[in-house]
Amino acid sequence: MNSTLFSFLLTSIAGFSTLVGSVLIFLKSKKTKTIIASSLAFASAVMITVSFTDLIPESIHMLKNIYPVFPSYIIMFLFINIGIILSFLIDKYLPDQKLEGKKGNLYKVGIISMLAIILHNIPEGMATFMASNTDKSLGIALTIAIALHNIPEGISISVPIYYSTNSRKKALLYTFISGLSELFGALITFLFLRPYINDRIMGILFAIIAGIMLHIAIYELLPTSLRYKMKKISICFFIIGMIFMMINHLLFL
């Protein structure tokens, strides 16, 4: 297979694995609150762990290729804070839907998660495409790692959207759009950005995305999970999420 087509195929697999996370919305269960609380806590842990084990170290590594060590850390912290501020502004100015109480809050969590994951998936798609074009084995390993952490990210979109709107179509559509953004990242890299992508740009992007994800995980997903007053379940699934991502990280170092 042509290396470019192979790279697009791997990027598509990685991106659309988010849809696997939507399987929870098809489970018939009377324990709606348990599903929501556990899913959001799990997704929160995934975003925090991805930030600290992948995005932040990768940002530092790339910035250190351009700058001395100390300025690299300063730049990284600066852009993490910019990411947090961006996420806060999105949260503040995102138009409210006419949904009451917890449903309105849940819908907002789903939309904010979708926006964050789109921003996350675009540079991820760039990286997967570039790696696959250079080394097929590296591309396959990267695709598996990304696919595994995209599944719980799909949960963070589909579960709150479905349980706030009772629409599986909306939940699947929004999750599909987030997965499509990974392929979009590969496409714009192939068409326009390949000559301009460098460690400085990717290092800054990863730091901003880490800030956005940390804000969403700590101030949106986890508090919303705890609001369902199932503290033990929330904590348990938060720990499971961290363990899942740590195993994923160690397997695909």
C-alpha positions as CSV (number, residue, x, y, z in Angstrom):
1,M,0.0,0.0,0.0
2,N,1.1,3.5,-0.8
3,S,2.8,5.1,2.3
4,T,0.5,8.2,2.1
5,L,-2.7,6.1,2.0
6,F,-1.3,3.8,4.8
7,S,-0.7,6.9,6.9
8,F,-4.3,8.2,6.3
9,L,-5.7,4.7,7.2
10,L,-3.8,4.6,10.5
11,T,-4.9,8.2,11.4
12,S,-8.5,7.3,10.6
13,I,-8.3,4.2,12.8
14,A,-6.9,6.2,15.7
15,G,-9.4,9.0,15.3
16,F,-12.6,7.0,14.9
17,S,-11.8,4.8,17.8
18,T,-13.6,7.5,19.8
19,L,-16.8,6.0,18.5
20,V,-16.1,2.8,20.5
21,G,-16.6,4.9,23.6
22,S,-20.2,5.5,22.5
23,V,-21.1,1.8,23.2
24,L,-22.2,2.9,26.7
25,I,-25.2,4.8,25.3
26,F,-26.6,1.6,23.9
27,L,-26.6,-0.2,27.3
28,K,-30.1,-0.6,28.7
29,S,-29.8,0.1,32.4
30,K,-31.9,1.7,35.0
31,K,-28.7,2.9,36.8
32,T,-28.4,6.1,34.7
33,K,-26.7,8.1,37.5
34,T,-24.1,5.3,38.1
35,I,-23.2,5.2,34.4
36,I,-22.9,9.0,34.2
37,A,-20.9,9.4,37.5
38,S,-18.5,6.5,36.6
39,S,-18.0,7.5,33.0
40,L,-17.2,11.2,33.8
41,A,-14.8,10.2,36.6
42,F,-13.1,7.8,34.3
43,A,-12.8,10.3,31.5
44,S,-11.5,12.9,33.9
45,A,-8.7,10.6,35.0
46,V,-7.9,9.8,31.4
47,M,-7.5,13.5,30.5
48,I,-5.4,14.3,33.6
49,T,-3.1,11.3,33.0
50,V,-2.7,12.0,29.2
51,S,-1.7,15.6,30.1
52,F,0.9,14.6,32.7
53,T,2.3,11.4,31.0
54,D,2.1,12.4,27.3
55,L,1.3,16.0,26.4
56,I,3.5,17.9,29.0
57,P,6.6,15.6,28.6
58,E,6.2,15.8,24.8
59,S,5.9,19.5,25.0
60,I,9.1,19.9,27.1
61,H,11.0,17.4,24.9
62,M,10.1,19.4,21.7
63,L,10.8,22.8,23.3
64,K,14.2,21.6,24.6
65,N,15.2,20.9,21.0
66,I,14.8,24.6,20.3
67,Y,15.5,26.3,23.7
68,P,17.7,25.8,26.8
69,V,16.2,23.7,29.6
70,F,15.0,26.5,31.9
71,P,13.3,28.6,29.2
72,S,11.6,25.5,27.8
73,Y,9.9,24.9,31.2
74,I,8.9,28.6,31.4
75,I,7.4,28.5,27.9
76,M,5.6,25.2,28.6
77,F,4.0,26.6,31.9
78,L,3.1,29.8,30.1
79,F,1.2,28.0,27.3
80,I,-0.4,25.5,29.8
81,N,-1.9,28.6,31.5
82,I,-3.0,30.0,28.1
83,G,-4.8,26.7,27.5
84,I,-6.5,26.9,30.9
85,I,-7.6,30.5,30.2
86,L,-8.9,29.5,26.7
87,S,-10.9,26.6,28.3
88,F,-12.3,28.9,30.9
89,L,-13.4,31.4,28.3
90,I,-15.0,28.7,26.2
91,D,-16.9,27.5,29.3
92,K,-18.0,31.0,30.2
93,Y,-19.1,32.1,26.8
94,L,-20.5,28.8,25.4
95,P,-24.2,29.5,24.7
96,D,-26.5,27.9,27.2
97,Q,-29.0,25.3,26.0
98,K,-32.6,25.4,27.2
99,L,-32.2,22.3,29.4
100,E,-33.0,22.3,33.1
101,G,-30.7,21.6,36.0
102,K,-28.3,18.7,35.7
103,K,-29.2,18.0,32.1
104,G,-28.1,21.5,31.0
105,N,-24.8,21.2,32.9
106,L,-24.3,17.7,31.5
107,Y,-24.9,18.9,27.9
108,K,-22.3,21.7,28.4
109,V,-19.8,19.2,29.7
110,G,-20.3,17.1,26.6
111,I,-19.8,20.1,24.2
112,I,-16.8,21.4,26.1
113,S,-15.2,17.9,26.0
114,M,-15.9,17.7,22.3
115,L,-14.2,21.0,21.6
116,A,-11.2,20.1,23.7
117,I,-10.8,16.7,22.1
118,I,-11.1,18.3,18.6
119,L,-8.2,20.6,19.5
120,H,-6.3,17.6,20.9
121,N,-7.0,15.3,17.9
122,I,-5.8,17.8,15.2
123,P,-2.1,17.8,16.3
124,E,-2.4,14.2,17.2
125,G,-3.5,13.5,13.6
126,M,-0.5,15.5,12.4
127,A,1.9,13.5,14.5
128,T,0.3,10.1,13.5
129,F,0.5,11.0,9.8
130,M,4.1,12.2,10.0
131,A,5.2,9.2,12.1
132,S,3.5,6.7,9.8
133,N,5.0,8.3,6.7
134,T,8.5,8.0,8.2
135,D,8.3,4.6,9.9
136,K,5.3,2.2,9.4
137,S,6.1,0.3,12.6
138,L,6.2,3.5,14.6
139,G,3.0,4.6,13.0
140,I,1.2,1.3,14.0
141,A,2.4,1.5,17.6
142,L,1.4,5.2,17.8
143,T,-2.0,4.4,16.3
144,I,-2.7,1.6,18.9
145,A,-1.7,3.9,21.8
146,I,-3.9,6.8,20.5
147,A,-6.8,4.5,19.8
148,L,-6.8,3.2,23.4
149,H,-6.9,6.7,24.9
150,N,-9.4,7.9,22.3
151,I,-12.0,5.4,23.5
152,P,-12.5,7.0,27.0
153,E,-12.4,10.4,25.3
154,G,-15.3,9.3,23.3
155,I,-17.1,8.4,26.5
156,S,-16.6,11.9,27.8
157,I,-18.6,13.2,24.8
158,S,-21.2,10.6,24.1
159,V,-22.4,9.9,27.6
160,P,-23.1,13.5,28.7
161,I,-24.7,14.4,25.3
162,Y,-26.9,11.3,25.3
163,Y,-28.1,11.5,28.9
164,S,-28.8,15.3,28.6
165,T,-30.7,15.1,25.3
166,N,-31.9,11.5,25.1
167,S,-30.6,11.5,21.5
168,R,-28.2,8.7,20.4
169,K,-27.9,10.4,17.0
170,K,-26.6,13.6,18.6
171,A,-24.2,11.7,20.8
172,L,-22.8,9.7,17.9
173,L,-22.6,12.7,15.6
174,Y,-20.6,14.8,18.1
175,T,-18.3,11.9,18.9
176,F,-17.9,11.3,15.1
177,I,-17.0,14.9,14.6
178,S,-14.3,14.7,17.3
179,G,-12.8,11.6,15.6
180,L,-13.0,13.2,12.2
181,S,-10.7,16.0,13.5
182,E,-7.8,13.6,13.7
183,L,-8.2,12.8,10.0
184,F,-8.5,16.6,9.4
185,G,-5.1,17.1,11.1
186,A,-3.5,14.5,8.8
187,L,-5.2,16.1,5.7
188,I,-4.0,19.7,6.4
189,T,-0.5,18.3,7.2
190,F,-0.4,16.5,3.8
191,L,-1.8,19.4,1.8
192,F,-0.3,22.5,3.5
193,L,1.6,22.2,6.8
194,R,4.3,19.5,6.3
195,P,7.1,22.0,5.4
196,Y,6.2,24.3,8.4
197,I,5.6,21.9,11.3
198,N,8.5,22.1,13.7
199,D,9.3,21.3,17.4
200,R,8.5,24.8,18.5
201,I,5.0,24.8,17.1
202,M,4.2,21.3,18.3
203,G,5.7,21.9,21.7
204,I,3.5,25.0,22.2
205,L,0.4,23.2,20.8
206,F,0.8,20.3,23.2
207,A,1.2,22.6,26.2
208,I,-2.0,24.6,25.3
209,I,-3.9,21.3,24.8
210,A,-2.7,20.0,28.2
211,G,-4.0,23.2,29.8
212,I,-7.4,22.8,28.2
213,M,-7.7,19.2,29.2
214,L,-6.6,19.8,32.8
215,H,-9.2,22.5,33.2
216,I,-12.0,20.4,31.7
217,A,-11.0,17.3,33.8
218,I,-10.6,19.2,37.1
219,Y,-13.3,21.8,36.8
220,E,-16.0,20.1,34.6
221,L,-15.8,16.3,34.4
222,L,-14.9,15.4,37.9
223,P,-17.1,17.9,39.7
224,T,-20.1,16.9,37.5
225,S,-19.4,13.2,38.4
226,L,-19.3,14.1,42.1
227,R,-22.6,16.0,41.8
228,Y,-24.4,12.7,41.5
229,K,-23.5,11.9,45.1
230,M,-21.8,8.6,44.4
231,K,-18.4,9.5,45.8
232,K,-17.1,6.0,46.1
233,I,-18.0,5.1,42.5
234,S,-16.5,8.4,41.3
235,I,-13.2,7.8,43.1
236,C,-13.1,4.1,42.1
237,F,-13.5,4.9,38.4
238,F,-11.2,7.8,38.6
239,I,-8.5,5.5,39.9
240,I,-9.4,2.9,37.2
241,G,-9.0,5.6,34.6
242,M,-5.5,6.5,35.8
243,I,-4.4,2.9,36.0
244,F,-5.8,2.2,32.5
245,M,-3.9,5.2,31.0
246,M,-0.6,4.4,32.9
247,I,-0.7,0.8,31.6
248,N,-1.4,2.2,28.1
249,H,1.6,4.6,28.5
250,L,4.0,2.0,29.7
251,L,3.0,-0.5,27.0
252,F,3.6,2.0,24.2
253,L,6.6,3.9,25.4
